[in-house]
């Protein structure tokens, strides 16, 4: 069980491994290894508990289906919220950590969160500025061609996608906002 005060089982002794695995350690004589002088028994760990105290109620916290419980201490700095939170909760509740579907859903949740944050910024007094905040303006002043060609850069294959990825969400947000405003003004 994780999070116990007792020391975990040590690896089998080298003689047992040599007997079980043909050729094990043939190139690592103990006197030539950096770690051979480590003490095998560290004694009492000093922990005053068998299982640490739980932080508190974990209602609403996401956890992998592989684990029986959350770790004793967990963070709540960025609680899940909105549509992105629902996507992430679904990924945690349904899929194992070994499934690509889970990780793709978590990435989708991040993207949904980013798009909604950009959309929310349009309704503030200081909305995001995609031109200056993404470094696009610096492309013209910091040798854009010399820094890309002739240097063996591997990201040249997807360079043409970068403007679409950076500007695309903004264009979609503006189109949706304009359509919503037209529909709203048409009803008035």
KAFEN-V136715 format. One record per helix or strand of 3 or more residues. SS is the DSSP state (2 for helix, 1 for strand). FROM is the first residue (numbers start at 1). LEN is the number of residues. If there is no record, write none. Layout:
BEGIN
ss: <SS & SS>
from: <FROM & FROM>
len: <LEN & LEN>
END
This chain:
BEGIN
ss: <2 & 2 & 2 & 2 & 2 & 2 & 2>
from: <14 & 30 & 82 & 100 & 130 & 137 & 154>
len: <7 & 3 & 13 & 22 & 4 & 4 & 34>
END
